[in-house]
Amino acid sequence: MNAPQLAAVLLAGGSSQRMGQDKALLPVKGFRHLGERNWQQLIDLKPTVLWLSRQPHQVELGLSAPDGCHYKILADDIAGAGPLAGIQAAVKAALNDQIDELILLPVDMPHIRSQDLQLLISSGRAACKAACYQQDSLPICLPLYLPISQELLRWLNEQLQNPAARRSVGSLIHTFASVQLPSPGTHALTNTNTPDEWAEHAHH
């Protein structure tokens, strides 16, 4: 049996309003910025393809993929709709490119490790279900086996086209069967949305 075709996606298209600056460009020791740091965590998974969720008006992050791994940038269909819009773009691209599963990582997690992501992938494969950690709905692994993939895309489209919808990844997890794992560590799932949070957690 062939290994599943995995797309690793960095969600870096948010407005970063509460941070006051682009979170992807925050400086991180050993890397040019936080975007590059988390991109490396995805590279370490050895995915089939690497995708960056980023809007056309945002600064380029200067990322690249290893030889033999296709890289492209995905823009949201609906601007300002949060991570669900990035997930929708990734699911559409995955169905178009015959990708079997997605691992989606938000850019604002300074301590997430590739092994934390690999555990989600392994758990999602074993259960044929979405997999996330109990502490947070992101990162998330989404196996795209039919017919669930079409149902998932239809649900995402409905959520994003309805201004009254919650448009949350948590809603996705509750709507579709998922595996929720215990937290992998004290700071692994910390996400930073404000300057105070960044100051507190960036150097743990």
JOWO-V611808 format. One record per residue. N is the residue number from 0. SS is DSSP state (2 for helix, 1 for strand, 0 for the rest). PSI is psi in radians with two decimals (* if undefined). OMEGA is omega as a letter, one per 20 degrees, with the letter a starting at -180 (NA if undefined). Layout:
N,SS,PSI,OMEGA + N,SS,PSI,OMEGA
//
This chain:
0,0,2.31,r + 1,0,2.59,r + 2,0,2.52,r + 3,0,2.54,r + 4,0,1.96,a + 5,1,2.25,r + 6,1,2.16,r + 7,1,2.19,a + 8,1,2.20,r + 9,1,2.05,a + 10,1,1.77,a + 11,0,0.59,a + 12,0,0.16,a + 13,0,2.88,a + 14,0,-0.31,r + 15,0,0.61,a + 16,0,-0.77,a + 17,0,-0.50,r + 18,0,-0.52,a + 19,0,-0.04,r + 20,0,2.86,a + 21,0,2.04,a + 22,2,-0.56,a + 23,2,-0.43,a + 24,2,0.10,r + 25,0,2.40,a + 26,0,2.41,r + 27,1,2.34,a + 28,0,2.28,r + 29,0,-0.14,a + 30,1,2.87,r + 31,0,-0.61,a + 32,0,3.03,a + 33,2,-0.63,r + 34,2,-0.78,r + 35,2,-0.67,r + 36,2,-0.81,a + 37,2,-0.45,r + 38,2,-0.68,r + 39,2,-0.62,r + 40,2,-0.63,r + 41,2,-0.71,r + 42,2,-0.70,a + 43,0,-0.31,r + 44,0,-0.19,a + 45,0,0.95,a + 46,0,2.91,r + 47,0,-0.75,r + 48,1,2.70,r + 49,1,2.21,a + 50,1,2.48,r + 51,1,2.09,r + 52,1,1.94,a + 53,0,2.51,a + 54,0,2.63,a + 55,0,-0.54,a + 56,0,-0.16,a + 57,0,2.70,a + 58,0,2.41,r + 59,0,2.50,a + 60,0,-0.14,r + 61,0,0.60,a + 62,0,2.74,r + 63,0,2.96,a + 64,0,2.70,r + 65,0,2.82,r + 66,0,2.36,r + 67,0,-0.05,r + 68,0,2.03,a + 69,1,2.45,a + 70,1,2.34,r + 71,1,2.83,r + 72,1,2.33,r + 73,1,2.22,r + 74,0,2.55,r + 75,0,2.53,r + 76,0,-0.61,a + 77,0,1.98,a + 78,0,2.54,r + 79,0,0.33,a + 80,0,0.18,r + 81,0,-2.97,a + 82,2,-0.43,r + 83,2,-0.58,r + 84,2,-0.64,r + 85,2,-0.67,r + 86,2,-0.74,r + 87,2,-0.80,r + 88,2,-0.68,a + 89,2,-0.72,r + 90,2,-0.75,r + 91,2,-0.81,a + 92,2,-0.67,a + 93,2,-0.75,r + 94,2,-0.64,r + 95,2,-0.65,a + 96,0,0.16,r + 97,0,0.80,r + 98,0,2.46,a + 99,0,-0.48,a + 100,1,2.70,r + 101,1,2.49,r + 102,1,2.13,a + 103,1,2.14,a + 104,1,2.16,r + 105,1,2.56,a + 106,0,-0.32,a + 107,0,0.41,r + 108,0,1.75,a + 109,0,-0.15,a + 110,0,0.00,a + 111,0,2.51,a + 112,0,2.72,a + 113,2,-0.60,a + 114,2,-0.50,r + 115,2,-0.66,r + 116,2,-0.69,a + 117,2,-0.64,r + 118,2,-0.69,r + 119,2,-0.73,a + 120,2,-0.83,a + 121,2,-0.72,a + 122,2,-0.71,r + 123,2,-0.71,r + 124,2,-0.77,a + 125,2,-0.64,a + 126,2,-0.17,a + 127,0,0.74,r + 128,0,2.86,r + 129,1,2.60,r + 130,1,2.32,r + 131,1,3.14,r + 132,1,2.65,a + 133,0,-0.56,a + 134,0,-0.51,a + 135,1,2.64,a + 136,1,-0.22,r + 137,1,2.50,j + 138,1,2.86,a + 139,1,2.50,r + 140,1,2.30,a + 141,1,1.76,r + 142,1,2.35,a + 143,0,0.96,r + 144,0,2.52,r + 145,0,2.62,i + 146,0,0.07,a + 147,2,-0.64,a + 148,2,-0.72,r + 149,2,-0.68,r + 150,2,-0.70,r + 151,2,-0.80,a + 152,2,-0.69,r + 153,2,-0.74,r + 154,2,-0.75,r + 155,2,-0.77,r + 156,2,-0.76,a + 157,2,-0.75,r + 158,2,-0.77,a + 159,2,-0.41,r + 160,2,-0.13,a + 161,0,1.87,a + 162,0,-0.39,a + 163,0,-0.14,a + 164,0,2.73,a + 165,0,-0.51,r + 166,0,0.79,a + 167,0,2.60,r + 168,2,-0.53,r + 169,2,-0.67,r + 170,2,-0.65,r + 171,2,-0.80,a + 172,2,-0.70,a + 173,2,-0.47,a + 174,2,-0.68,a + 175,0,2.47,a + 176,0,2.37,a + 177,1,2.74,r + 178,1,2.27,r + 179,1,2.01,a + 180,1,2.71,r + 181,0,2.68,a + 182,0,2.41,a + 183,0,-0.14,a + 184,0,2.96,a + 185,0,-0.83,a + 186,0,-0.03,a + 187,0,-0.64,a + 188,0,0.19,r + 189,0,2.22,r + 190,0,2.62,a + 191,0,2.03,a + 192,0,-0.28,a + 193,0,2.82,r + 194,2,-0.65,r + 195,2,-0.75,r + 196,2,-0.70,r + 197,2,-0.77,r + 198,2,-0.64,a + 199,2,-0.66,a + 200,2,-0.26,a + 201,0,-0.47,a + 202,0,0.27,r + 203,0,*,NA
//
